[in-house]
Amino acid sequence: MKDSILSQISLLNEEEKSRLYLIIERFLNDNEVDIVNEQVKEKVAVANNCPHCESTKTRKNGRQYGVQRFVCNNCKKNFRASTGSVTAHLKKKELLKAYIPNMLAGYSLEKCALLTGISKQTAFDWRHKILSALGKYQKSQMLSGICESDDVFIEFSEKGNQNLDRKSRKRGKSIFVKKKRGINDDKVAILISCDRKGNKHLQVATRGRISAEDINTILKDKLEPKTVLCTDGHRSFEAFAKKNKLEHQTIKVSAKEYVKKGIYHVQHVNQTAQDLKKWLQSFNGVSTKYLQNYLNWYALKSIIEENEVKKTIVMILTSFSAWYEFKNIINLAYIN
């Protein structure tokens, strides 16, 4: 029987083998991950902090539909273990265990919807709730040792917006459409930072030219003491390093200076920028309001690939700011 099954599997093509693997993996995960229990365990671990006012002065307040409820002694609001998480307000939350591996495998929305048994719109919403959950781990990422940092620019996009304040543009380049030259508000600045341990932090900074204040807002709490900052000759990085009393090594690539003192360079961050742009192309255009979510995904991609599927699912399910991050997307300063 065993030999018969193995011989049949060997006849499958790569796509069919991949799909079979995911089906088996989904079956195992369905029997291993208990969503409610995992969320309750994490809630207890973080002292049941109130998701509304972040107070630690909370207490148990009965159960609802078999789920533990809490009340905050500070703001008097009630919450459950799932409040603020990916599963908040979901009617088919058990299907998330099947959806997450398909999404992280890089499958299209249509394929994820088909394999999970949900609509394409639901697949889209779940994708961004999950990526919003990953934002928690991006924000907690610390960089140390030698840290390389640089800014990269992506075209501002209103993909999917049905209420544009301008005439819609045709795809591709046109000789009849005048484009602004240089750095301007039609471009979104992303600050990319990485250290030699492989840790990455990527965040949308602003539209147009990046300032020292933008860099300070993003990086001031991300660098461990005695971190050496390596950048190009951008004055904003110099101002940031001076303000935070960091050792700053400037690499003048324009003057064909690629390595300084044998160890300082910006090759890792430049390679990361190239890989990011190539990876984003696979999504056929990313709306600027969802750009940070994709940066969360890219920054943690290597960690997710190394993790067991169950561990990644638990990591996503136990982020209690995901729902709020997802709902706040429409209020991002750089999309208005």
N, C-alpha and C positions, 0 to 999 in steps of 0.2 A: 504493500500500500504506500509506504513511505517513498520507495524508489519510483513508483508510478507518478506520484505527485511531483517529485523533483524533476522527472523527465518532462512532464507537462510544463513546468515552470521554465525549463531551459529553452522551450520552443517559443516563449513570449519575446516580443521585441522590447527595447529599452523603455518605451513609454508605458507599455502594459505592465512590465515588471515594477516600474515606479508606482503605478496606480495600485497594484496588488500590495506593495510594501505599505503604502499609506492606509489601505483598507485594514491590513493586519495591525498596523500601529494604532489606528483609530480604535479598533476593537480592544486592544490592550489598555489604551488610555481611558476608554469609557469605563473599564472595570477598576482602574487604579485611582483616578482623580475624583475626589468628592468635593465639588465646588463649595458647598456650604461649609463643610468641615475645615477646608483649607482657609477660607476667609475668616471664620471664627477664630482659628488658631492664630492667624496673623493679627487680628484685632486685639486679642489678649496680649500678644507680644509687644504691641505698640501702646499698651496701657489704655486701650479703648478711647483714643483721642477723639474729640468731637470733630466731625468733618465740617461743621458750620463755623465754629469759632476757634477750633484747635485747642480748646481747653482740655486738660487732663482730669478735671473734676467731673467724672461721669460715673454712673451706676447702672446696674441692670434694671430693666423695667418690663419684665414679663417676656412672653414669646408671641410671635405672630406668624401663622402658617408654619409653625414648627421652627421658626428662626428667632434667635435671641435678639431682643430689642434693648436699647440703652436710652437713658435720658441724661442730658447735660445739666449739671447743677448751676452752670454759669449762664447759658443762653436759654435754658429750659426747653430746648428742642429735642425731639426724639430722633433716633437713627437706628439702623440695623447694621449687621456685619457687612452687608453688601452695599450700603450707602456710599455713593461716590465711585464705586468700582465699575468695571466693564459690564457686569451683569445687572447693574441698576436699571430698573424699568424694562428689562428684557422678559419676553414671554416664553422664549425657547432657549433659555440659557444653557441647557445641557448640550445643545448642538454646537456650542462654542468649542467644546473639546475636539470635535471633528473639524471645525472650521479653521482653528488656529494652525495646525500642522499644514493644511492645504495652502493657507495664505503665506506662511513663512517659507514654503517650498517655492514660492514665486509664481504660483498659478494665477491666471487672469481672474477677474471678477466673475465672468461667465462660468468658468470652470469650477471656481470655489462654490458658487451658488448651486451648480448642478450636483457636485459631490456631497454638499452638505444638506441640500433639500430646502434652500431658502431662495428668496427673490434676489435679483441683481442689486436693487437698491439697498436691501438689508445687508448684502455682502459688502457694499461700499461703506455703509454706516459702521458695520462691525470692524472693517479694516481700520477706520480712523479712530474708533474707540480703543482698539488694541494698540495702535501706534501712540495714542495719547497716553496710554498706560506705561509704555516704554519711556515716556518723557520723565517719569519719576526717577528712573535709573540713570538717565542722561544727566539730570540735574545734580545727582549725587556723585557723579564721576569726578575724581580728583586726579590732577596731573602732577608729576614730580620729576626730579632729576633734570634732564635737558628737555625742555618743552619747545617745540616748533609751532609757530603760529603765523597765519596769513589770512587775507580776505580773498574771496572769490565772488564773482558776480554772475547772477542768473537773471534772464529776462523776466520782468514782471508779467504775470499771467493772470487773467480773469477767466480761465477755462471753466465752463459750466455755468457762468453767470448769465441769467436770462434777462437781466435788467441793466444793461450797460448804459453808461452816460455818454457814450461815444458810438460812432459807427463801427460795426464789427470789421475785423481785419481778415483778409484772405490769407490762407496758409502759404508758407514759402516767402521768398524774397521778391520784392517788386521794385522795378526801377522808377515807378511812379509814386512810391511812398517814401517820403523823406524821413530818415531816422536820425535821432539825436546822436551826435558823436561824443565819445568819451564817457565818463561816469556821470549818470544823471538819474532822475527819478523813475526812468523806465527800466532800471535795473535794481535788483535786490542784492544787498551785500550779506554774505554768509561768512561768519568768523569760524575758521577751522583751526583747531589746536590738537596736537598729539604729542605724546612723550615716547621715549625709546622703549618703553615696556609694552607698547601697543595700545595704550589707552587713548581714546579719541573723545573729543567734545566738539560738536557742531551746533551752531545756533544762528538763526536769522538775526541780523543786527539792526538793519534799517534799510530804507530805500535811498539810493544815491551813495555819496561818499561817506565812508565810515569815519567816526571821530574818536578821540581819546576817551571821551565819556562813554561812548558805545562799548569800547573795549573794556573799560573799567567795570561797567555794569555787568558784562558777561563773565569776565575772567577774575575779578578781584577775590572771589571766594573759591576758585577752582585750582589754584596753584599752591602746592605745599611749600613750607618755608625752605629757603635756600635753593629754590628752583631757578635754573638758568634759562632765560627766554631768548630764543633764536628767531629772528625775523629778517625781512628785507629792510630797506632803508626808509620805510614809511614813518613819517614823523609822529603819527598818532601812537604807534607802538613805543617809540622813544619816550613820549610824554607819559604813557601809562606805566612803563618800567620805572621811570624816575619818581613818579608819584607813589608807587608801591615799594620803592627801594629794592628793586630786583636787579640782579646782574643781567645785563642785556648785551647780547652778541649780535651785531648787525652783519648780515651776509650780503655783499653787494654783487648780486648775480649779474646785473647790467654791466658791471665792470669785469665780468668773467671770473669773479671770485666765488668758487663753489664750496670750498671747505676752508674753515678757519681754525688754526691751531690743531689741525688734525682730527678734531672731533665735532666742531660746530658747523652745522649746515642746515638747510631747509628742504632737503630732498624728500624726506618722509611726508611733510605736509603738502608739498607740491604734487607728489604722487597720489596722495589722498584726494586732492582736488580734481585731478584728472580722472581717477577711478569713480569719484562721485558723479561727475558730469556724464560719464559713460553709463553708469548704473541708472541714473535718472531717465536716460533716453529710452529705457525699456518700458517706461510707463506712458510713452507717447505724449509727453507734456504733463507737467504738474502745476496745478493751480497754486498761486503764491500763498493763499490762505491755508493750504494743506502742506506747504513745503516743510515746515518744522517737523511735522509728523514723519515725513520720509527721512529727514535728517536723524531723527531718533532711531529709526529702523537701521539706517546705514551705520550709525555709530556703534550700535550693539550687534550688528550682523555677525561678526566673527565670534562673539560670546555666545549668541544664540545657536550658531552652527556647532559649537563645541558642547553645548549643554545637551542633556537628555531631553526628549520632547516633554516629558512630564514636568521636569524642572522649569522649563520655559513657560509652560501653561500655568503652573502655580505662580510664577513670577508675574505674569500678566494679570491673573485673577486677583492677586493680593495688592494691587495698586489702588489705593482708595481716593485718588485725585483724578482718575481717568475720565469719569463722567463730566466733572467740572471743567477739565481742560478741553474736552470735546465740545461742550456747549459754549465755551468762551472763544472758540475759533473766530466767530463773526466779529469779535471786538478787538482783534489784533490791530495795533496802531499802524503797522506798515501796509495794511491792505485798504485803508480808507484815504 
